[in-house]
Amino acid sequence: MERLRNNMKKSSSSLLPLGLLNFFIYGTMVIFTAYFQLYLQDIGLDKLEIGSLMAIGPFVSLLAHPFWRYWSDREGNLKNTLLFIMIGLLIMIQLVFKVNTYHMLYFSMILLYFFQSPLLSQTNSLILGYVDGTEKKFRKYRFWGSLGWSFVALAAGPIIDSVGHNGLSLLFSIMLLMAIGSTLVLPKVKHATITPWLKTADISRTLHNRYFISFIIFGLLVAIPNSINTTFMPLFISDLGGSRLQVGGAIFVSTLFEVGVFWLLKRYLKHKITYLMACITLVSLLFALRWYLMALATTPKEIILIQVLHAVTFGGFFYVGTQLTALFLPRPSRSSGQAVFAFALSGVAAILAGFLGGWIFQNLGAIIMYKAGSILTLCGAAGFGAMWYRIHKNGYSPGMIHKEP
């Protein structure tokens, strides 16, 4: 028994670098998400150009994810694959900060996204490989990621303000180097958790479910304004005279209560389709309120306070949406359904948000951009409400969709 306890203690300490890896990976991602737009604005790009640059990521991911997935399967070594991705990203970020023309910046951003877009999924696969067959939980290491996202966002602002442009590339490089170092000292993984490839037939069956497709369309109406805010909120704070510290403060506040909200949802939310449809309708209405308040904001401090709603709106929307995806589809189609849900409400929404949000911000201003987002979200909420009413009246099961004329 004593030997078993010693082995468990040794195992726990040996996987400490796994928590640090997630901390540094999420820290790297938040530096890019929160501050890179401000760098692009400082070098002379307008809002539409910034939006279009940020929007190409989901396009590149369509090629990058299958490529790195194939590479991982062929090599059978997730750790080495992740190391290769991080080293490539480290090289690409140096290139991005060295180019001096828009066309070269666009090209270097494509290369950067090729390495950046699969970073989180490959990290998650590696973590799952280590915890598979052990008493350790994935959410423990995900919490390390939340800490990295929150505290690096807050700490990075003053550093970049004091150092200037070089501070952004320096911080990005340091976080990546720390992530690489954490990966190098990890013990050899004994388990490999590889999700099966999705088949075209499975996706096709998923797309023939009219309820699910309606759910995705209404979800896009809610997700696009959220992606607009993710991309352009730092620029809005800057336009109102805010500092990078205040940008980091807004990101910090937005994620401060996220873990608690997920815990409450997981513990108390009923897994009944009508109940969940009512919940996602309510969350969408809160999203609309959030964007309306953003349109009224006149100081960075007001924006920071409004960010408190993020945990409930963003966390609630995507958690409930994931549960509903599973209920709308029969068990064999759920994996493909989750893939469609994730790509539509993260990838497609981000693409449309970059171009649409950038154009509105550039030509009509941030106030109109957020008011338009509020209206778009209200349309999505109305669609969810109509779905709730129909399901409440007629009932729903995954098989009944095939019986309708």
The 8 nearest C-alpha neighbors of each residue, nearest first, counted from 0:
[[1, 3, 2, 4, 5, 6, 7, 8],
 [2, 0, 4, 3, 5, 6, 7, 8],
 [1, 3, 5, 0, 4, 6, 7, 8],
 [2, 4, 0, 6, 1, 5, 7, 8],
 [5, 3, 7, 1, 6, 2, 8, 0],
 [6, 4, 2, 8, 3, 7, 9, 1],
 [5, 7, 9, 3, 4, 8, 10, 2],
 [6, 8, 10, 4, 9, 5, 11, 3],
 [9, 7, 5, 11, 10, 6, 4, 12],
 [8, 10, 6, 12, 7, 11, 13, 5],
 [11, 9, 7, 13, 8, 12, 6, 14],
 [12, 10, 8, 9, 14, 13, 7, 15],
 [11, 13, 15, 9, 14, 10, 8, 16],
 [14, 12, 10, 11, 15, 9, 186, 16],
 [13, 15, 17, 16, 12, 11, 10, 185],
 [14, 16, 12, 17, 18, 13, 19, 11],
 [17, 15, 19, 181, 14, 18, 20, 185],
 [18, 16, 20, 14, 15, 19, 21, 185],
 [19, 17, 140, 21, 20, 16, 15, 143],
 [20, 18, 16, 22, 17, 21, 23, 181],
 [21, 19, 178, 17, 23, 18, 181, 22],
 [20, 22, 144, 24, 18, 19, 23, 143],
 [23, 21, 147, 144, 19, 143, 20, 25],
 [22, 24, 26, 178, 20, 174, 25, 21],
 [25, 23, 21, 27, 26, 22, 20, 178],
 [26, 24, 28, 148, 144, 27, 147, 23],
 [27, 25, 147, 23, 148, 29, 24, 151],
 [26, 28, 24, 25, 30, 174, 29, 171],
 [27, 29, 25, 31, 26, 30, 32, 24],
 [30, 28, 32, 31, 26, 27, 148, 33],
 [31, 29, 27, 28, 33, 32, 34, 152],
 [30, 32, 35, 29, 28, 34, 33, 27],
 [33, 31, 29, 30, 34, 28, 35, 230],
 [34, 32, 30, 31, 29, 35, 233, 246],
 [33, 35, 37, 36, 31, 30, 32, 38],
 [34, 36, 38, 31, 37, 33, 39, 32],
 [37, 35, 39, 38, 34, 40, 49, 234],
 [36, 38, 40, 34, 35, 39, 41, 234],
 [37, 39, 41, 35, 40, 36, 42, 34],
 [40, 38, 36, 42, 37, 41, 44, 35],
 [39, 41, 37, 44, 43, 38, 42, 36],
 [40, 42, 38, 39, 43, 37, 44, 36],
 [43, 41, 39, 40, 44, 38, 37, 99],
 [42, 44, 40, 41, 45, 39, 38, 48],
 [45, 43, 40, 39, 48, 42, 49, 46],
 [44, 46, 48, 47, 49, 40, 43, 361],
 [45, 47, 357, 49, 361, 48, 50, 360],
 [48, 46, 357, 50, 358, 49, 45, 361],
 [49, 47, 51, 45, 50, 46, 44, 52],
 [50, 48, 46, 52, 47, 51, 45, 53],
 [49, 51, 353, 357, 47, 53, 48, 52],
 [50, 52, 54, 48, 353, 53, 354, 49],
 [53, 51, 49, 54, 50, 55, 48, 105],
 [52, 54, 50, 51, 55, 49, 353, 56],
 [55, 53, 350, 353, 51, 52, 56, 349],
 [54, 56, 58, 57, 53, 52, 59, 51],
 [55, 57, 59, 58, 54, 112, 60, 53],
 [58, 56, 60, 346, 59, 55, 350, 54],
 [59, 57, 55, 56, 60, 61, 62, 54],
 [58, 60, 56, 61, 57, 62, 113, 63],
 [59, 61, 63, 57, 62, 58, 64, 116],
 [62, 60, 59, 58, 63, 64, 57, 65],
 [63, 61, 60, 59, 64, 65, 66, 58],
 [62, 64, 60, 66, 113, 65, 61, 59],
 [63, 65, 67, 66, 60, 117, 62, 68],
 [66, 64, 68, 67, 63, 62, 69, 61],
 [67, 65, 63, 69, 68, 64, 70, 62],
 [68, 66, 70, 69, 64, 65, 71, 63],
 [67, 69, 65, 71, 70, 66, 64, 72],
 [68, 70, 72, 66, 67, 71, 65, 73],
 [69, 71, 67, 73, 68, 72, 74, 66],
 [72, 70, 68, 74, 69, 73, 75, 77],
 [73, 71, 69, 75, 70, 74, 68, 76],
 [72, 74, 70, 71, 75, 69, 76, 68],
 [75, 73, 71, 76, 72, 70, 77, 80],
 [74, 76, 72, 71, 73, 77, 191, 70],
 [77, 75, 74, 78, 79, 71, 80, 72],
 [78, 76, 80, 79, 71, 125, 81, 75],
 [77, 79, 81, 80, 76, 82, 125, 182],
 [80, 78, 82, 81, 77, 76, 83, 74],
 [79, 81, 77, 83, 82, 78, 71, 84],
 [82, 80, 84, 78, 83, 79, 77, 85],
 [83, 81, 79, 85, 80, 84, 86, 78],
 [82, 84, 80, 86, 81, 85, 87, 79],
 [85, 83, 81, 87, 114, 82, 86, 88],
 [86, 84, 88, 82, 87, 83, 89, 81],
 [87, 85, 89, 83, 88, 84, 82, 90],
 [86, 88, 84, 90, 85, 89, 83, 91],
 [89, 87, 85, 91, 114, 86, 90, 111],
 [88, 90, 86, 87, 92, 91, 85, 172],
 [91, 89, 87, 88, 93, 92, 86, 94],
 [92, 90, 88, 94, 111, 93, 89, 87],
 [91, 93, 95, 94, 89, 90, 88, 96],
 [94, 92, 91, 90, 96, 95, 97, 89],
 [93, 95, 91, 97, 92, 96, 98, 107],
 [96, 94, 92, 97, 93, 107, 98, 104],
 [95, 97, 93, 94, 98, 92, 168, 99],
 [96, 98, 94, 95, 93, 99, 92, 104],
 [99, 97, 95, 104, 96, 103, 100, 94],
 [100, 98, 97, 101, 103, 104, 96, 102],
 [101, 99, 103, 102, 98, 104, 105, 97],
 [100, 102, 104, 103, 105, 99, 98, 106],
 [101, 103, 105, 104, 100, 106, 107, 99],
 [104, 102, 106, 100, 105, 101, 107, 98],
 [103, 105, 101, 107, 102, 106, 98, 108],
 [104, 106, 102, 108, 103, 107, 101, 109],
 [107, 105, 103, 109, 108, 104, 102, 110],
 [106, 108, 110, 104, 109, 105, 95, 103],
 [109, 107, 111, 105, 110, 106, 104, 112],
 [108, 110, 106, 112, 107, 111, 113, 105],
 [109, 111, 113, 107, 108, 112, 106, 91],
 [112, 110, 108, 91, 113, 109, 114, 88],
 [113, 111, 115, 109, 114, 116, 56, 110],
 [112, 114, 110, 63, 111, 115, 59, 116],
 [115, 113, 112, 88, 84, 111, 116, 87],
 [114, 116, 112, 118, 117, 113, 111, 88],
 [115, 117, 112, 118, 60, 114, 113, 56],
 [118, 116, 120, 64, 119, 115, 121, 114],
 [119, 117, 115, 121, 116, 120, 122, 114],
 [120, 118, 122, 121, 117, 123, 116, 24],
 [119, 121, 123, 117, 122, 118, 124, 116],
 [120, 122, 124, 118, 123, 119, 117, 125],
 [123, 121, 119, 125, 124, 120, 118, 126],
 [124, 122, 120, 126, 125, 121, 119, 127],
 [125, 123, 121, 127, 122, 126, 192, 128],
 [124, 126, 128, 122, 123, 127, 77, 121],
 [127, 125, 123, 129, 128, 124, 122, 130],
 [128, 126, 124, 130, 129, 125, 131, 192],
 [127, 129, 191, 190, 192, 125, 126, 131],
 [128, 130, 126, 127, 131, 188, 190, 125],
 [129, 131, 127, 133, 135, 128, 132, 126],
 [132, 130, 128, 133, 129, 127, 190, 192],
 [131, 133, 130, 134, 190, 129, 135, 128],
 [134, 132, 130, 135, 131, 129, 136, 10],
 [135, 133, 136, 132, 130, 131, 7, 137],
 [134, 136, 133, 130, 137, 139, 131, 132],
 [135, 137, 138, 139, 130, 134, 140, 133],
 [136, 138, 139, 140, 141, 127, 130, 135],
 [139, 137, 141, 140, 136, 142, 143, 135],
 [140, 138, 142, 137, 141, 136, 143, 135],
 [141, 139, 143, 18, 142, 138, 137, 21],
 [140, 142, 138, 144, 143, 139, 137, 145],
 [143, 141, 145, 144, 140, 139, 138, 146],
 [144, 142, 140, 22, 146, 141, 145, 18],
 [143, 145, 22, 21, 141, 147, 142, 25],
 [144, 146, 142, 148, 147, 143, 149, 141],
 [147, 145, 143, 149, 144, 148, 150, 142],
 [148, 146, 22, 26, 144, 145, 25, 149],
 [147, 149, 26, 25, 145, 146, 29, 151],
 [150, 148, 251, 146, 152, 147, 151, 145],
 [149, 151, 153, 152, 147, 148, 146, 154],
 [150, 152, 154, 26, 153, 147, 155, 148],
 [153, 151, 247, 150, 149, 155, 154, 148],
 [152, 154, 247, 150, 151, 248, 155, 251],
 [153, 155, 151, 156, 152, 150, 157, 158],
 [154, 156, 158, 152, 151, 153, 157, 159],
 [155, 157, 244, 243, 159, 158, 154, 247],
 [158, 156, 160, 244, 159, 155, 161, 154],
 [159, 157, 161, 155, 160, 156, 162, 166],
 [158, 160, 166, 162, 163, 156, 161, 157],
 [161, 159, 157, 158, 163, 162, 156, 243],
 [160, 162, 158, 159, 163, 157, 166, 156],
 [161, 163, 166, 159, 160, 158, 165, 164],
 [162, 164, 159, 166, 165, 160, 161, 167],
 [165, 163, 166, 167, 38, 162, 159, 168],
 [164, 166, 168, 167, 163, 169, 162, 159],
 [165, 167, 159, 169, 162, 164, 163, 168],
 [168, 166, 170, 169, 165, 164, 159, 171],
 [167, 169, 171, 165, 170, 166, 172, 92],
 [170, 168, 166, 172, 167, 171, 165, 173],
 [171, 169, 173, 167, 172, 168, 166, 174],
 [170, 172, 168, 174, 169, 173, 27, 167],
 [171, 173, 175, 169, 170, 174, 168, 176],
 [174, 172, 170, 176, 175, 171, 169, 177],
 [175, 173, 177, 171, 23, 176, 172, 27],
 [174, 176, 178, 172, 177, 173, 179, 171],
 [177, 175, 179, 173, 178, 174, 172, 180],
 [176, 178, 180, 174, 175, 179, 181, 173],
 [179, 177, 175, 20, 181, 23, 176, 180],
 [180, 178, 176, 182, 177, 181, 175, 183],
 [179, 181, 177, 183, 182, 178, 176, 184],
 [182, 180, 16, 178, 20, 179, 183, 184],
 [183, 181, 179, 185, 180, 184, 178, 20],
 [182, 184, 180, 181, 185, 179, 82, 186],
 [185, 183, 182, 181, 186, 180, 16, 13],
 [184, 186, 182, 183, 16, 187, 181, 14],
 [187, 185, 188, 184, 13, 14, 183, 182],
 [186, 188, 189, 185, 78, 129, 184, 190],
 [187, 189, 190, 129, 186, 128, 191, 78],
 [190, 188, 187, 191, 129, 128, 131, 186],
 [191, 189, 128, 188, 129, 131, 192, 132],
 [190, 192, 128, 193, 189, 188, 125, 127],
 [191, 193, 128, 127, 124, 190, 194, 131],
 [194, 192, 191, 195, 124, 72, 128, 127],
 [193, 195, 192, 196, 124, 197, 334, 191],
 [196, 194, 197, 193, 198, 334, 192, 72],
 [197, 195, 198, 194, 193, 68, 65, 335],
 [196, 198, 335, 195, 199, 201, 202, 334],
 [199, 197, 201, 200, 196, 202, 335, 203],
 [198, 200, 202, 201, 203, 197, 204, 335],
 [199, 201, 203, 198, 202, 204, 205, 197],
 [202, 200, 204, 198, 203, 199, 332, 335],
 [201, 203, 205, 199, 335, 204, 200, 206],
 [202, 204, 200, 206, 205, 201, 199, 207],
 [205, 203, 207, 201, 206, 202, 200, 208],
 [204, 206, 202, 203, 207, 208, 336, 332],
 [205, 207, 203, 204, 208, 202, 212, 209],
 [208, 206, 204, 205, 209, 203, 212, 211],
 [207, 209, 211, 206, 210, 205, 212, 400],
 [210, 208, 212, 211, 207, 213, 400, 206],
 [209, 211, 213, 212, 208, 214, 327, 400],
 [210, 212, 214, 208, 213, 209, 327, 215],
 [211, 213, 215, 209, 214, 210, 216, 208],
 [214, 212, 216, 210, 211, 215, 209, 217],
 [213, 215, 211, 212, 217, 216, 218, 210],
 [214, 216, 218, 212, 213, 217, 219, 211],
 [217, 215, 213, 219, 218, 214, 212, 220],
 [218, 216, 379, 220, 214, 219, 215, 382],
 [217, 219, 215, 221, 216, 220, 214, 222],
 [218, 220, 222, 216, 221, 217, 344, 223],
 [221, 219, 379, 217, 218, 376, 375, 222],
 [220, 222, 376, 218, 219, 379, 223, 224],
 [221, 223, 219, 225, 224, 344, 220, 348],
 [222, 224, 348, 226, 225, 352, 221, 220],
 [225, 223, 372, 227, 226, 222, 221, 228],
 [226, 224, 222, 228, 223, 227, 229, 221],
 [225, 227, 229, 223, 228, 349, 224, 352],
 [228, 226, 224, 352, 230, 225, 229, 356],
 [227, 229, 232, 225, 231, 226, 230, 224],
 [230, 228, 226, 227, 231, 232, 225, 32],
 [231, 229, 227, 228, 232, 226, 353, 50],
 [230, 232, 234, 228, 233, 229, 227, 235],
 [231, 233, 235, 228, 234, 229, 230, 236],
 [234, 232, 236, 235, 231, 246, 237, 33],
 [235, 233, 237, 231, 232, 236, 238, 37],
 [234, 236, 232, 238, 237, 233, 231, 239],
 [237, 235, 241, 239, 233, 299, 234, 238],
 [236, 238, 241, 234, 240, 239, 235, 233],
 [237, 239, 235, 240, 236, 234, 241, 233],
 [240, 238, 236, 237, 241, 298, 235, 299],
 [241, 239, 237, 238, 236, 242, 299, 298],
 [242, 240, 237, 236, 299, 239, 245, 243],
 [243, 241, 244, 245, 237, 246, 240, 236],
 [242, 244, 156, 246, 245, 247, 160, 157],
 [243, 245, 156, 247, 242, 157, 246, 248],
 [246, 244, 248, 242, 243, 247, 241, 249],
 [247, 245, 243, 249, 248, 244, 233, 250],
 [246, 248, 153, 152, 244, 250, 245, 249],
 [247, 249, 245, 251, 246, 250, 153, 244],
 [248, 250, 303, 246, 252, 247, 251, 245],
 [251, 249, 247, 253, 248, 252, 152, 246],
 [252, 250, 149, 248, 249, 253, 254, 153],
 [253, 251, 255, 249, 254, 250, 307, 248],
 [252, 254, 306, 250, 309, 251, 307, 255],
 [255, 253, 257, 252, 251, 256, 149, 310],
 [254, 256, 252, 257, 253, 251, 149, 258],
 [257, 255, 259, 254, 258, 310, 260, 253],
 [258, 256, 310, 254, 260, 259, 255, 261],
 [259, 257, 261, 260, 256, 262, 142, 255],
 [258, 260, 262, 256, 257, 261, 263, 255],
 [259, 261, 263, 257, 262, 258, 264, 256],
 [262, 260, 264, 258, 259, 263, 265, 257],
 [263, 261, 259, 265, 260, 264, 266, 258],
 [262, 264, 266, 260, 265, 261, 267, 259],
 [265, 263, 268, 261, 266, 267, 262, 260],
 [264, 266, 262, 263, 267, 268, 261, 260],
 [265, 267, 263, 264, 262, 268, 261, 269],
 [266, 268, 264, 263, 265, 269, 262, 270],
 [269, 267, 264, 265, 266, 270, 263, 275],
 [270, 268, 271, 267, 274, 275, 272, 264],
 [271, 269, 268, 272, 275, 322, 274, 323],
 [270, 272, 274, 269, 273, 275, 326, 276],
 [271, 273, 275, 274, 276, 270, 323, 326],
 [274, 272, 276, 275, 271, 387, 391, 277],
 [273, 275, 277, 271, 272, 276, 278, 269],
 [274, 276, 278, 272, 277, 273, 271, 279],
 [277, 275, 273, 279, 278, 387, 274, 272],
 [276, 278, 280, 274, 275, 279, 273, 281],
 [279, 277, 275, 281, 276, 280, 282, 274],
 [278, 280, 282, 276, 281, 277, 316, 283],
 [279, 281, 380, 283, 277, 278, 282, 383],
 [280, 282, 284, 278, 283, 279, 277, 285],
 [281, 283, 279, 285, 284, 280, 312, 278],
 [284, 282, 286, 280, 380, 285, 281, 279],
 [283, 285, 287, 281, 286, 282, 380, 288],
 [284, 286, 288, 282, 283, 287, 289, 281],
 [285, 287, 283, 289, 284, 288, 312, 282],
 [288, 286, 373, 284, 290, 285, 289, 376],
 [289, 287, 285, 291, 286, 290, 292, 284],
 [288, 290, 286, 292, 287, 291, 285, 293],
 [289, 291, 293, 373, 287, 369, 292, 288],
 [290, 292, 288, 294, 293, 289, 373, 370],
 [291, 293, 295, 289, 294, 290, 288, 296],
 [294, 292, 290, 296, 295, 291, 289, 369],
 [293, 295, 366, 291, 369, 292, 296, 370],
 [294, 296, 292, 293, 297, 291, 366, 290],
 [297, 295, 293, 294, 301, 298, 292, 302],
 [296, 298, 295, 239, 301, 299, 302, 294],
 [299, 297, 300, 301, 296, 239, 302, 236],
 [298, 300, 302, 236, 301, 241, 303, 239],
 [301, 299, 303, 298, 302, 304, 245, 249],
 [300, 302, 304, 303, 299, 298, 296, 305],
 [301, 303, 305, 299, 300, 304, 296, 306],
 [304, 302, 249, 300, 306, 301, 305, 299],
 [305, 303, 301, 306, 302, 307, 300, 249],
 [304, 306, 302, 307, 303, 308, 301, 289],
 [307, 305, 253, 308, 303, 309, 304, 252],
 [306, 308, 305, 309, 253, 304, 252, 310],
 [309, 307, 306, 311, 310, 305, 312, 289],
 [308, 310, 312, 253, 306, 307, 313, 311],
 [309, 311, 257, 314, 308, 312, 313, 256],
 [312, 310, 315, 314, 309, 308, 313, 260],
 [311, 313, 309, 315, 282, 314, 310, 286],
 [312, 314, 316, 309, 315, 310, 311, 317],
 [315, 313, 310, 311, 316, 312, 317, 318],
 [314, 316, 311, 312, 318, 313, 317, 319],
 [317, 315, 313, 319, 314, 318, 312, 320],
 [316, 318, 320, 319, 314, 315, 321, 313],
 [319, 317, 321, 315, 320, 316, 314, 322],
 [320, 318, 322, 321, 316, 317, 315, 323],
 [321, 319, 317, 323, 318, 322, 316, 324],
 [320, 322, 324, 318, 319, 323, 317, 325],
 [321, 323, 319, 325, 320, 324, 318, 326],
 [324, 322, 326, 320, 325, 321, 327, 319],
 [323, 325, 321, 327, 322, 326, 320, 336],
 [324, 326, 323, 322, 333, 328, 327, 321],
 [327, 325, 323, 324, 328, 322, 272, 397],
 [326, 328, 324, 397, 325, 323, 211, 329],
 [327, 329, 397, 326, 325, 333, 332, 330],
 [330, 328, 397, 332, 331, 333, 398, 327],
 [329, 331, 333, 332, 328, 325, 334, 326],
 [332, 330, 329, 333, 334, 201, 328, 335],
 [333, 331, 330, 335, 329, 334, 201, 328],
 [332, 334, 336, 330, 335, 325, 331, 328],
 [335, 333, 337, 336, 332, 338, 331, 197],
 [334, 336, 338, 202, 337, 333, 332, 201],
 [337, 335, 333, 339, 334, 338, 205, 332],
 [336, 338, 340, 334, 339, 335, 341, 333],
 [337, 339, 335, 341, 336, 340, 342, 334],
 [338, 340, 336, 342, 337, 341, 343, 335],
 [341, 339, 337, 343, 338, 342, 344, 336],
 [342, 340, 338, 344, 339, 343, 345, 337],
 [341, 343, 346, 339, 345, 340, 344, 338],
 [344, 342, 347, 340, 346, 341, 345, 339],
 [343, 345, 348, 341, 219, 222, 342, 340],
 [344, 346, 342, 348, 343, 341, 349, 347],
 [347, 345, 342, 57, 349, 348, 343, 344],
 [346, 348, 343, 350, 349, 345, 344, 351],
 [347, 349, 223, 351, 344, 345, 346, 350],
 [350, 348, 352, 346, 226, 347, 351, 345],
 [351, 349, 54, 347, 353, 352, 348, 346],
 [350, 352, 348, 353, 354, 349, 355, 347],
 [353, 351, 227, 349, 356, 355, 223, 350],
 [354, 352, 50, 54, 350, 51, 351, 356],
 [353, 355, 357, 51, 351, 50, 352, 356],
 [356, 354, 352, 358, 357, 351, 353, 359],
 [355, 357, 352, 359, 358, 353, 227, 354],
 [356, 358, 47, 50, 46, 354, 360, 355],
 [357, 359, 47, 361, 355, 356, 360, 362],
 [360, 358, 363, 356, 362, 361, 357, 368],
 [361, 359, 364, 365, 357, 358, 363, 362],
 [362, 360, 358, 46, 359, 357, 364, 363],
 [361, 363, 359, 360, 358, 364, 357, 47],
 [364, 362, 359, 360, 361, 367, 365, 368],
 [363, 365, 360, 366, 367, 361, 362, 359],
 [366, 364, 368, 360, 367, 369, 235, 363],
 [365, 367, 294, 369, 368, 364, 370, 295],
 [366, 368, 370, 369, 365, 364, 371, 363],
 [369, 367, 365, 371, 366, 370, 359, 360],
 [368, 370, 372, 294, 371, 290, 366, 367],
 [371, 369, 367, 373, 372, 368, 291, 294],
 [372, 370, 374, 368, 369, 373, 367, 375],
 [373, 371, 224, 369, 375, 370, 374, 376],
 [372, 374, 287, 370, 376, 290, 371, 375],
 [375, 373, 377, 371, 376, 372, 370, 378],
 [376, 374, 372, 378, 377, 373, 220, 371],
 [375, 377, 221, 379, 373, 378, 374, 287],
 [376, 378, 380, 374, 379, 375, 287, 381],
 [379, 377, 381, 375, 376, 380, 382, 374],
 [380, 378, 217, 376, 220, 382, 377, 381],
 [379, 381, 377, 383, 280, 283, 382, 378],
 [382, 380, 384, 378, 379, 383, 377, 385],
 [383, 381, 379, 385, 384, 380, 217, 386],
 [382, 384, 386, 380, 385, 381, 280, 387],
 [383, 385, 381, 387, 382, 386, 280, 380],
 [386, 384, 382, 388, 387, 383, 381, 389],
 [387, 385, 383, 389, 384, 388, 390, 382],
 [386, 388, 384, 390, 385, 276, 389, 391],
 [389, 387, 391, 385, 386, 390, 392, 384],
 [390, 388, 392, 386, 391, 387, 393, 385],
 [389, 391, 394, 393, 387, 392, 388, 395],
 [392, 390, 388, 389, 394, 387, 393, 273],
 [391, 393, 389, 390, 394, 388, 387, 395],
 [394, 392, 390, 391, 389, 395, 388, 387],
 [393, 395, 390, 391, 392, 396, 389, 273],
 [396, 394, 390, 399, 393, 397, 272, 400],
 [395, 397, 398, 399, 394, 327, 400, 326],
 [398, 396, 328, 329, 327, 399, 400, 395],
 [399, 397, 396, 400, 401, 329, 402, 328],
 [398, 400, 402, 401, 396, 397, 395, 403],
 [399, 401, 402, 398, 403, 397, 208, 209],
 [402, 400, 399, 403, 398, 208, 404, 397],
 [401, 403, 399, 400, 404, 398, 397, 396],
 [402, 404, 400, 401, 399, 398, 209, 208],
 [403, 402, 401, 400, 399, 209, 208, 207]]
